[in-house]
């Protein structure tokens, strides 16, 4: 899981580097091309599936705790990640003219950790609910609202624009599918399938990236932008 998360992290950095080059008018990319759309979509899908799988493993470790204490652990963890999302909201509001990230990937992950708690002990129910949420998404997205309070559900004003937007419909469905996969592949927190591990410094490096993906997510964009500025490239805001 660390290795796959590390690969997803590299994909994320690569895509955001391309996005920044395009955003600052340094190099143009066609983000409407099929290849880049698939590449872009696969990144959050990988991360959210791994979020769901990780939740099942952590749940197996706290299953013997009293329910209240168990829930408080997930509430605290989810709130912490959601607060990181709010930090990004404030940062993008301060530095961007438009496209403020109001409900991005960290907001979703933080809320998903809390919402997923009642489902962590189930298998096929999560698979059913996950696909149901995905199937219902076009109906939800077809609803318009003048309020921003329904943004987490995928309902927003026609003028809404954000650089990063991951509402519960359909993305929470991916987390639930990840929980299903976690309970299938890691029953009671133990890996069911033996994996042949190759010892190589590059693989260890990718695993390290995976274990530190949250920190990397928080700092990689400022690092990329600073690198572009220091490189002397003509950046146009």
Secondary structure, 3 states (H helix, E strand, C coil): CHHHHHHHHHHHHHHHHHHHHHHCCCCCCCCCCHHHHHHHHHHHHHHHHHHHHHHHHHHHHHCCCCHHHHHHHHHHHHHHHHHHHHHHHHHHHHHCCCCCCCCCHHHHHHHHHHHCHHHCCCCHHHHHHHHHHHHHHHHHHCCECCCCCCHHHCCECCCCCCCCCCCHHHHHHHHHHHHHHHHHHCHHHCCCCCCCCCCCHHHHHHHHHHHCHHHHHHHHHHHHHHHHHHCCCCCCC
